[in-house]
Amino acid sequence: MENSNNNYKVLLVDLDDTLIMSGKVYNEALRYASKFLSSRYDLKEEDFFNLAKEKYDVIARNFPSVHTRHSRILLFRMALDEVLPDSYDLGILPDIEDMYWEFFMKNVKCFPYVKSTLAKLRRNGIKIAVVSDGDLALRIRKARSSGLLKYLNEIVASEEVIFEKPFSAIFTLALSRLGVEPHQAVMLGNNYKNDVRGAQLVDIKAGIFLPEKNANPVGQDGTIKPDFVIKRFDEVLKIFGLDESSSSK
């Protein structure tokens, strides 16, 4: 065990596009499900795929701060309602959502150095909590499918507090469950507004993850200044006073 920086006891970390490379797989899963529906109902595959993406954006705009915006069953319903009003089987909706998420779970992978870094933090007494927008069950499934569950002390989902990041409740719930004060925690994510500003508003040190490949930074309005920026996941070890030189992918 190394001597870690005693100021920080906890890593709070976003899940999608911080621990796991979600963005590309979301798109692939949507195409996979769209292809199935297009074949089932004799639709033009590319047109339906684009319509489904459009409906995802509509849902995100209409539900910007609650976990409903992550629903896939709603986007498929909206898309099918538009192209096949009153002429498709409603029973297919939960099945197609399951198909979407099964594809995602089978194909999503962690960013390089994530597992070795989390393991090193745990060996040095640092607690780790995923702080993620959406429903709790899906956060747990994602962590389990990507092999991360064993490294985590907690998973906190916005479903548990109703409102999503940057609202403070999800951060304060995570701190409470881990038994630490804001100045003892570090937050890492890919969203400037939700992860960085949200954490900073409750006095948590917060940084942005900008890997050279598969980066998905969002939410920057030009006014948000992260406390740190890392391009390789194991660089977060320095924040805790730990050596990153022995990290492995």
DRENPADREN-977322 format. One record per atom (N, C-alpha, C): x, y, z. Coordinates in steps of 0.05 Angstrom, whole numbers, padded with zeros to 5 digits, always signed. Example, Ala and Ser with C-alpha at 12.3 -4.5 7.8 and 13.67 -1.06 7.14 Angstrom:
! DRENPADREN-977322
+00264-00114+00156;+00246-00090+00156;+00264-00066+00156;+00257-00045+00142;+00273-00021+00143;+00258+00001+00157;
! end
This chain:
! DRENPADREN-977322
+00017-00024+00000;+00000+00000+00000;+00017+00025+00000;+00011+00044-00017;+00025+00069-00018;+00013+00090+00001;+00028+00111+00005;+00017+00133+00022;+00000+00151+00004;-00026+00151+00008;-00043+00168-00008;-00047+00195+00005;-00056+00214-00011;-00062+00241-00001;-00086+00239+00018;-00082+00245+00044;-00104+00241+00063;-00127+00260+00060;-00123+00281+00044;-00145+00300+00040;-00169+00288+00026;-00164+00268+00009;-00185+00257-00007;-00189+00227-00001;-00214+00221+00006;-00221+00194+00015;-00238+00179-00005;-00250+00194-00025;-00270+00183-00042;-00267+00193-00070;-00271+00174-00090;-00274+00182-00118;-00303+00178-00126;-00316+00200-00133;-00342+00199-00146;-00337+00200-00176;-00350+00182-00191;-00344+00181-00219;-00369+00175-00235;-00371+00189-00258;-00393+00184-00276;-00388+00157-00290;-00409+00146-00301;-00407+00119-00313;-00403+00121-00344;-00423+00131-00358;-00422+00132-00387;-00401+00152-00396;-00384+00143-00414;-00364+00160-00427;-00343+00171-00407;-00342+00158-00384;-00320+00163-00364;-00308+00137-00356;-00323+00118-00346;-00313+00091-00340;-00316+00073-00365;-00339+00075-00378;-00344+00058-00401;-00349+00074-00426;-00341+00063-00449;-00343+00077-00475;-00371+00073-00486;-00389+00089-00478;-00417+00085-00484;-00426+00097-00510;-00417+00120-00517;-00428+00135-00539;-00431+00120-00565;-00409+00107-00574;-00409+00092-00599;-00428+00068-00597;-00428+00055-00574;-00444+00031-00571;-00474+00037-00570;-00481+00060-00559;-00509+00069-00559;-00519+00071-00588;-00502+00082-00605;-00510+00086-00633;-00512+00058-00647;-00494+00040-00641;-00494+00014-00653;-00519-00002-00643;-00525+00001-00618;-00549-00013-00607;-00575-00003-00619;-00576+00023-00624;-00599+00035-00636;-00602+00025-00665;-00580+00023-00679;-00581+00012-00707;-00589-00017-00707;-00579-00032-00688;-00586-00061-00686;-00616-00064-00682;-00627-00049-00663;-00656-00051-00658;-00673-00041-00681;-00663-00019-00694;-00677-00007-00717;-00677-00027-00740;-00656-00041-00744;-00654-00061-00765;-00675-00083-00761;-00677-00092-00737;-00697-00112-00731;-00726-00103-00736;-00732-00079-00727;-00759-00068-00731;-00765-00062-00761;-00744-00053-00775;-00747-00047-00803;-00754-00073-00819;-00740-00094-00811;-00745-00120-00824;-00773-00131-00817;-00780-00128-00792;-00806-00138-00782;-00829-00124-00795;-00827-00098-00800;-00850-00083-00810;-00845-00072-00838;-00825-00082-00852;-00820-00074-00880;-00816-00044-00882;-00797-00033-00866;-00791-00005-00867;-00763-00001-00879;-00758+00023-00888;-00731+00029-00897;-00713+00033-00873;-00693+00016-00872;-00676+00015-00848;-00663+00042-00840;-00651+00055-00859;-00637+00080-00853;-00656+00101-00845;-00679+00102-00858;-00699+00123-00851;-00709+00118-00823;-00715+00093-00815;-00725+00088-00789;-00703+00093-00767;-00679+00086-00774;-00657+00091-00755;-00654+00121-00750;-00656+00137-00771;-00654+00167-00767;-00678+00178-00752;-00701+00166-00756;-00725+00174-00742;-00722+00168-00712;-00711+00144-00706;-00707+00136-00678;-00688+00155-00664;-00667+00163-00678;-00648+00182-00667;-00661+00209-00662;-00678+00217-00680;-00693+00242-00677;-00711+00241-00652;-00724+00218-00648;-00742+00216-00625;-00726+00216-00599;-00702+00204-00600;-00685+00205-00576;-00680+00234-00568;-00673+00251-00588;-00668+00279-00583;-00693+00294-00573;-00716+00287-00583;-00741+00299-00574;-00745+00293-00544;-00741+00267-00537;-00745+00260-00509;-00725+00274-00491;-00700+00276-00500;-00679+00289-00484;-00686+00319-00479;-00698+00332-00500;-00705+00360-00497;-00729+00363-00478;-00748+00345-00480;-00773+00347-00465;-00769+00339-00436;-00750+00323-00430;-00745+00314-00402;-00715+00318-00395;-00707+00343-00394;-00678+00349-00391;-00666+00343-00364;-00682+00340-00343;-00671+00338-00317;-00681+00314-00301;-00696+00296-00314;-00706+00272-00300;-00698+00247-00316;-00698+00224-00303;-00687+00200-00316;-00704+00190-00339;-00728+00201-00343;-00745+00193-00366;-00730+00197-00392;-00712+00216-00393;-00698+00222-00418;-00680+00199-00428;-00675+00179-00410;-00658+00157-00418;-00675+00133-00429;-00701+00136-00429;-00719+00114-00437;-00715+00107-00466;-00711+00082-00472;-00710+00073-00500;-00737+00063-00509;-00753+00053-00491;-00780+00043-00500;-00797+00066-00510;-00793+00090-00499;-00808+00113-00508;-00800+00122-00536;-00774+00121-00542;-00766+00130-00568;-00775+00111-00590;-00775+00084-00583;-00785+00065-00603;-00815+00068-00607;-00829+00074-00585;-00858+00078-00588;-00864+00102-00605;-00850+00124-00600;-00855+00149-00615;-00849+00145-00645;-00827+00130-00651;-00819+00126-00679;-00840+00108-00692;-00848+00086-00679;-00868+00068-00691;-00895+00081-00694;-00902+00098-00674;-00928+00112-00676;-00929+00130-00701;-00906+00141-00708;-00905+00159-00731;-00907+00144-00758;-00893+00122-00760;-00893+00108-00786;-00914+00086-00788;-00924+00076-00765;-00944+00055-00766;-00966+00060-00746;-00980+00082-00748;-01001+00089-00729;-01022+00067-00727;-01026+00057-00703;-01047+00036-00698;-01043+00010-00713;-01019+00005-00723;-01016-00020-00739;-00991-00036-00731;-00983-00033-00706;-00961-00050-00696;-00969-00062-00669;-00955-00083-00662;-00961-00097-00637;-00947-00082-00614;-00963-00072-00595;-00951-00058-00572;-00933-00077-00556;-00939-00102-00557;-00923-00121-00542;-00894-00123-00550;-00888-00112-00574;-00860-00113-00583;-00843-00092-00569;-00855-00072-00557;-00840-00050-00546;-00821-00058-00524;-00830-00073-00503;-00811-00081-00483;-00790-00101-00494;-00798-00116-00514;-00779-00135-00525;-00757-00121-00540;-00764-00100-00555;-00744-00085-00570;-00726-00069-00552;-00737-00059-00529;-00720-00046-00510;-00700-00065-00498;-00709-00090-00491;-00691-00110-00481;-00670-00117-00501;-00677-00119-00527;-00658-00125-00548;-00637-00103-00549;-00645-00078-00547;-00627-00056-00548;-00606-00058-00525;-00616-00062-00501;-00598-00062-00478;-00581-00087-00477;-00591-00109-00486;-00575-00134-00488;-00551-00130-00507;-00556-00117-00529;-00535-00111-00548;-00514-00092-00534;-00524-00072-00521;-00506-00053-00507;-00489-00068-00487;-00501-00084-00470;-00487-00097-00448;-00465-00116-00459;-00471-00129-00482;-00452-00148-00493;-00428-00134-00506;-00431-00109-00514;-00411-00096-00530;-00396-00072-00517;-00407-00062-00495;-00394-00039-00482;-00368-00048-00468;-00348-00031-00468;-00322-00037-00456;-00313-00013-00440;-00295-00018-00421;-00283+00003-00405;-00262+00018-00420;-00257+00042-00412;-00234+00057-00423;-00209+00044-00412;-00187+00046-00427;-00161+00035-00417;-00154+00046-00390;-00142+00029-00374;-00132+00035-00347;-00154+00039-00326;-00179+00036-00333;-00200+00040-00313;-00198+00019-00291;-00198-00006-00297;-00199-00027-00277;-00175-00027-00259;-00151-00024-00271;-00127-00024-00255;-00126+00000-00237;-00136+00022-00246;-00136+00047-00230;-00156+00044-00206;-00179+00034-00212;-00199+00030-00190;-00189+00010-00170;-00176-00011-00180;-00165-00031-00161;-00143-00019-00143;-00126-00002-00154;-00105+00011-00139;-00117+00030-00118;-00137+00045-00126;-00150+00063-00107;-00162+00047-00084;-00175+00025-00090;-00187+00009-00069;-00166-00002-00050;-00143-00012-00062;-00122-00023-00045;-00111-00002-00026;-00113+00023-00034;-00102+00045-00017;-00124+00059+00000;-00146+00045+00003;-00166+00054+00022;-00185+00076+00011;-00184+00081-00015;-00202+00101-00027;-00228+00088-00034;-00250+00100-00026;-00276+00090-00033;-00285+00101-00061;-00300+00085-00075;-00308+00093-00103;-00338+00090-00106;-00350+00111-00116;-00379+00111-00121;-00385+00121-00149;-00400+00106-00164;-00411+00115-00189;-00434+00134-00183;-00434+00158-00195;-00455+00177-00192;-00465+00183-00220;-00489+00172-00226;-00497+00170-00254;-00527+00176-00257;-00534+00191-00279;-00562+00197-00285;-00576+00173-00297;-00601+00168-00288;-00616+00146-00299;-00627+00129-00276;-00638+00106-00284;-00649+00088-00264;-00628+00070-00252;-00633+00062-00227;-00612+00047-00212;-00607+00020-00224;-00628+00005-00232;-00624-00022-00243;-00605-00022-00267;-00608-00003-00285;-00592-00002-00309;-00563+00006-00302;-00559+00024-00282;-00532+00030-00274;-00518+00005-00264;-00532-00011-00248;-00520-00035-00237;-00514-00055-00259;-00532-00058-00278;-00528-00077-00301;-00503-00068-00317;-00501-00043-00322;-00478-00033-00338;-00452-00039-00323;-00451-00033-00297;-00427-00038-00281;-00420-00068-00281;-00441-00084-00278;-00436-00113-00277;-00427-00124-00304;-00439-00115-00326;-00432-00125-00352;-00404-00117-00360;-00395-00094-00351;-00368-00084-00358;-00347-00093-00338;-00355-00109-00319;-00336-00120-00299;-00327-00100-00278;-00343-00080-00273;-00335-00059-00254;-00346-00062-00226;-00367-00078-00223;-00381-00079-00198;-00363-00085-00174;-00344-00102-00178;-00327-00110-00155;-00309-00088-00145;-00305-00067-00162;-00288-00045-00154;-00303-00023-00140;-00329-00024-00139;-00345-00002-00129;-00356-00006-00101;-00355+00015-00085;-00368+00015-00059;-00398+00022-00061;-00404+00039-00081;-00432+00048-00083;-00439+00055-00112;-00464+00053-00119;-00475+00064-00144;-00499+00081-00135;-00498+00107-00143;-00519+00125-00137;-00531+00135-00163;-00557+00131-00166;-00571+00138-00191;-00590+00161-00186;-00594+00178-00207;-00612+00201-00204;-00640+00193-00198;-00648+00168-00206;-00675+00158-00200;-00680+00160-00170;-00660+00157-00154;-00663+00157-00125;-00669+00184-00113;-00663+00205-00128;-00668+00232-00118;-00685+00249-00137;-00697+00236-00157;-00715+00248-00177;-00700+00264-00198;-00685+00284-00190;-00673+00302-00209;-00644+00294-00215;-00636+00299-00240;-00609+00291-00249;-00588+00312-00242;-00563+00305-00245;-00541+00324-00243;-00547+00347-00263;-00541+00372-00257;-00524+00381-00236;-00538+00387-00209;-00563+00379-00206;-00576+00383-00180;-00560+00369-00158;-00560+00382-00135;-00541+00374-00114;-00548+00348-00100;-00573+00340-00101;-00582+00317-00084;-00567+00291-00090;-00560+00286-00115;-00547+00261-00121;-00518+00261-00110;-00506+00284-00109;-00479+00286-00098;-00480+00283-00067;-00498+00297-00055;-00500+00295-00026;-00508+00268-00016;-00525+00254-00032;-00532+00227-00025;-00508+00208-00026;-00491+00212-00046;-00467+00195-00049;-00448+00201-00025;-00444+00226-00018;-00427+00233+00005;-00438+00220+00030;-00464+00222+00034;-00476+00211+00058;-00472+00181+00060;-00476+00167+00038;-00473+00138+00039;-00445+00129+00044;-00426+00145+00036;-00397+00138+00040;-00386+00151+00065;-00401+00167+00079;-00393+00178+00104;-00371+00198+00103;-00371+00215+00082;-00349+00235+00079;-00361+00263+00075;-00344+00283+00078;-00352+00311+00073;-00343+00318+00045;-00355+00340+00034;-00348+00347+00006;-00318+00351+00001;-00304+00363+00021;-00275+00368+00016;-00259+00342+00016;-00271+00320+00023;-00257+00294+00022;-00261+00278-00003;-00277+00290-00022;-00284+00275-00046;-00274+00289-00072;-00271+00273-00092;-00263+00282-00119;-00284+00271-00139;-00293+00288-00157;-00312+00279-00178;-00298+00280-00205;-00303+00259-00221;-00292+00257-00248;-00314+00250-00267;-00317+00265-00289;-00337+00259-00309;-00331+00271-00336;-00349+00268-00355;-00345+00278-00382;-00363+00302-00388;-00380+00310-00368;-00400+00331-00373;-00392+00355-00356;-00386+00377-00369;-00377+00401-00355;-00399+00412-00336;-00423+00413-00347;-00445+00424-00331;-00454+00405-00309;-00460+00380-00316;-00472+00361-00297;-00452+00351-00277;-00428+00342-00287;-00409+00330-00269;-00391+00351-00255;-00380+00370-00270;-00361+00389-00259;-00376+00410-00243;-00393+00425-00257;-00406+00447-00242;-00424+00436-00220;-00438+00414-00225;-00455+00403-00204;-00439+00396-00179;-00416+00383-00182;-00400+00376-00159;-00388+00401-00146;-00378+00420-00162;-00366+00444-00151;-00386+00460-00134;-00411+00459-00142;-00431+00475-00127;-00436+00464-00099;-00427+00439-00094;-00429+00429-00066;-00401+00426-00055;-00382+00441-00066;-00354+00442-00056;-00338+00417-00059;-00344+00402-00080;-00328+00378-00087;-00309+00385-00109;-00283+00378-00106;-00264+00382-00127;-00272+00365-00151;-00272+00377-00175;-00283+00362-00198;-00267+00366-00223;-00263+00344-00238;-00247+00345-00262;-00262+00333-00286;-00251+00338-00310;-00262+00328-00335;-00244+00307-00347;-00257+00287-00359;-00242+00265-00372;-00242+00269-00402;-00219+00273-00414;-00216+00279-00442;-00196+00260-00455;-00203+00234-00458;-00184+00215-00470;-00179+00222-00499;-00156+00213-00510;-00149+00219-00537;-00168+00204-00557;-00178+00181-00549;-00197+00166-00565;-00224+00163-00551;-00245+00165-00566;-00272+00160-00555;-00281+00180-00534;-00269+00204-00535;-00277+00225-00516;-00305+00235-00524;-00321+00242-00503;-00347+00253-00509;-00353+00276-00489;-00338+00298-00490;-00342+00320-00472;-00368+00335-00480;-00385+00341-00461;-00410+00355-00466;-00414+00375-00443;-00433+00394-00449;-00442+00413-00428;-00425+00437-00423;-00405+00442-00440;-00388+00465-00435;-00401+00490-00447;-00405+00510-00431;-00417+00535-00440;-00397+00558-00440;-00371+00552-00436;-00351+00572-00436;-00345+00585-00409;-00361+00579-00390;-00358+00591-00363;-00348+00571-00342;-00348+00545-00349;-00342+00525-00329;-00313+00518-00330;-00300+00519-00307;-00271+00513-00305;-00267+00489-00287;-00260+00466-00299;-00255+00443-00282;-00230+00447-00265;-00229+00434-00242;-00206+00436-00225;-00182+00421-00236;-00187+00402-00253;-00166+00387-00267;-00177+00374-00292;-00159+00366-00310;-00166+00352-00334;-00147+00329-00337;-00158+00305-00343;-00141+00282-00347;-00148+00270-00375;-00127+00260-00387;-00130+00248-00414;-00127+00218-00414;-00116+00207-00392;-00114+00178-00388;-00124+00172-00360;-00141+00151-00358;-00156+00148-00334;-00138+00146-00309;-00115+00133-00312;-00098+00129-00288;-00085+00155-00278;-00088+00176-00293;-00078+00202-00284;-00093+00212-00259;-00116+00201-00254;-00131+00209-00230;-00117+00200-00205;-00099+00180-00207;-00084+00171-00183;-00068+00194-00171;-00058+00212-00187;-00042+00234-00177;-00058+00252-00158;-00084+00254-00163;-00101+00271-00146;-00101+00260-00118;-00098+00233-00116;-00098+00220-00090;-00070+00215-00079;-00050+00227-00092;-00023+00224-00083;-00011+00197-00088;-00021+00183-00109;-00012+00156-00115;+00003+00156-00142;+00022+00137-00144;+00038+00134-00168;+00023+00120-00190;+00023+00131-00214;+00009+00119-00237;+00027+00102-00254;+00052+00101-00248;+00071+00088-00266;+00067+00058-00269;+00055+00045-00250;+00052+00016-00251;+00024+00008-00261;+00009+00027-00271;-00018+00021-00280;-00018+00004-00305;-00037-00013-00308;-00040-00030-00333;-00067-00026-00344;-00069-00033-00370;-00095-00030-00383;-00115-00051-00374;
! end
